[in-house]
């Protein structure tokens, strides 16, 4: 895969920079360079390509470029229009991890930061008299204080973007002849999907033994958490992003894949 070949040297440079304790802004530049490669391919949904680059599971890994790394590079590139903006905005950034921790505050609408508050986050990340741990603590407090109180119908749908992409990949794999699950695992997942279609549906509670590769593992964890959640609004919000008819079609496709293999 050409993209893997282009990103591998930058990933190696990133790992070396982190290991050697390179200045935070210099690490961000390497991540920006990798993000530039990704964005040059006109990729809009980074998680789909991230799964293809890394592989569906550790046992079927195609590269050492993790999904988190690919998504992070993509976000860094989209945040800084120009590479030189990194020097301008974060001249004394201690560690790139502080920026990664602050990125949701700077980009996620749920925190609703004003321009002045975003400038304050920039100033915090550039504080030379604070330890990295102290910066992390202040970011955590700010996140907690800025969580919105109201809960309109469309609020927090953007938080399910990652879930949407993971389910998209799972739905696609459900149609394949070899989805990478055992029959018991497929039946369990199908039961979870059907239960998420509407309220007051029974669902399986005993997960089958054996390892589940990604994205199945993540899909199962999300489904289990939603079904155990007492607040129905969380499930309703999920169903506004992942439609009930999609769950029904995916469940049927998963069952069919095993019928065809028998």
N, C-alpha and C positions, 0 to 999 in steps of 0.2 A: 504494500500500500504506500503510495507516494507520500502521503501526509505523514506517515510514521517516519519515513526516511528523513523528511525535512525537520521534524520535531525532535528526533532523537538527540542530535548534537546539542540542541538548546536545553533539553532536559538534563543532559550530562553536565552542562555548564551551570545550570540552576542548582543541581545537587552539590556540585563542587563549591559553588559560592556560599551556600548555606553551611556546608561542612567547615569551610574556612572562616566563617563569621563575617562575610562581606557586608559592607554597609547596606542598610535596608533599601535605600533608593537604587543602588546598583543591582540588587536582586530583582527589584520591580522592573528594571529595564530589561533584564533577561526574560522575565515573564511577559512583558509587553511585546518583545520580539517574537516569542512563541505565539502569543495571541494574534499578532499581525499575520503570521502564517495561516492560522486558522481562519481569521476573518477574510483573508484574501481568496478563500474558497467559497465565499458567499454563503457561509453556514449561519442559519438563523436559529436552529434548535441544537444547541451545543451538546445536550445530553445524548441525543441519538448518535451523533458521530463519536462521542466519547466512549459509548459502549462498543462501537465497531472498532475503534482504535485499540482499546484494552482487551476486548474479548468478552465472551458471555460469562466466563467463570475463571477462577484461578487455574483450573486444570486445562482450560482451553484458551489461555492467555496468548494474545497476539503480540503484545509489547509490554514494556514496563511503564508506559505512559498511563497513569491512573486516571479514572474518571474525574476525580476531584482536581487533579492537576490541570487537565484539559479545560474544565469549566472555569477554574481560577484564572488561567492565562487569558481565556476569552473575555472574562469580566474585567480584568486589568486593562486589556486593550480597548474595550468599549468605554471604560471610565476615562482614560486619558486619550484625548483626541490626537495629540502629538507626543512623541517620546520625550521631547524636551520639557513637557508639562510636569514630568516627574521631578526634575530638578527644581522647577519653579515652586511646586506645591509642597514637596517634602524634602527640603535640603538637609534636614537633620533627623530623618526617620531612623530610629534605632534598629528596628527589625521589620521585615516585610509582614511578619505575622500580626503586628499591630494594625497595619493597613487592612489585612484580611479580616481581622476582627471588627474593624470599623466600617468595612464596606457595606454591610446591611444598613447601618445608620445613614450612610451617604446616598444610598440608591433605593432602598426599600420604602415605598410610599406609606407603609403602615406606621413608620416613626414620624412622618410629617415634619421633618426638620426644616426650619427656616434657613435662608441663606446665611444669616448671622450665626445660627447654631452649627451649620456645616463648617463655617470658618472656624468656629470654636473647636470642632473635632480636628480640623487640620492643625490648629495651634497645639492641641494636646499631643498629637502624634509627633510633633516637632520639638517637644519639650526635652531639653538636654539634661535638666536637673532631676528628671523622674526616671526610675527604673522601669524596665519593660513591664514587670508585674504590676506596678502601680498604674501604668497606663491602661493595662487590661482591666484592672479593677474599676477605674473611672468609666471606661467604656461600658462595662457591665451595668454599672449604676445608671448611666444615661439611658441605656436600652430599657431598663426596668421603669424608669421615670417617664419615658416617652411613649410607652405602649398606650394606644388609644383606649378611651373608656367606652365610647359608643360602638355599636355593632350593627351597622346597616347591612342590607341584604348582600351587597356586592363586596363588602369589606373582607379582606384577607384572601380573596380568590387568587391573587397573585402569589400567595405563599404556597399554593398547590401546583405551581408551574413544574417543579421538579417531579412531583408525583405524576402529573399528567404525562410527562415524557417517559417515565419509567413504565407506566401502564401502557402507553403506546407501543413500546418495545415488546412488552409481555403479550399484548394482544396480537402483535405480528408473529411472534414466536409460537403462539397457541395454534396458528394455522399450519405450522410446519409438520412434516411427517415424524420428526424426532424432536420434540420440544425440550428434551433434557430433563424430564421428570419421570418418576415411577408412576405406575397406575394409581397407587394410593395417594401419592402427593398431588396428582392431577385431580383426583376426585375431591380431595380436601380443598384445594384452591377453587375448584369449580363451585363447591358448596359455599365458600366465603363470598365469591362473586355474586352468586344468586341471592345470598342474604343481604347484600348491599343494595340490591335493586329497589327495595322498599322496606318500610318499618314492620316490626313484629314478625319477621321471618326467622325460622329456626336456622341455626348454623352449627357446623361441626366445631367441637371444642378441643379435640385431641389431635394435635399435629402429628403426622406420621414421622417415624424415625428416618434418619438418613440426612445427609447434607443436601441442601438446595442451592444450586448455583444462582448467581445474579442473572437477570433481574428478579427471578422468582422469589428469592429470599426477601428482598425489599418489598415486593408486592404483597407477600403474605404478612409481613410485619405491619404494613400500613393497614391492610384489611382487618387483621386481628384487633389492632388498636382502635379502629373506628367502631367495630362491632361491640367492643367492650366499653366504649365511652357512653356514659349516661346521657350526655348532652346531645340531643337529636340534631341540633343545629350544625354540629361538626359533620355529621353524615349528609345532611341536606346541602351543605356547602360543597362537599366532595361530589355529590351527584350533579351539581351545577357545572362541574368541571369534567367529570367522567360520567357520561350519560348512562342511565339504566339500560337502554337498548344496546349500548356497547358492551356492557357487562354480560347481558344475555347472549349476544352473538359470540363473545369470546368464550363463554362457558360451553356453548354448543360446539364451537370449533375445537376446543381442547378435548372434549369427549369424542368427537369425530376422529381426531388424530389417532386415538388409541383404538377405535373400532377398525380403522383402515389398516392398522398394523397387526391386527389379529388374524 
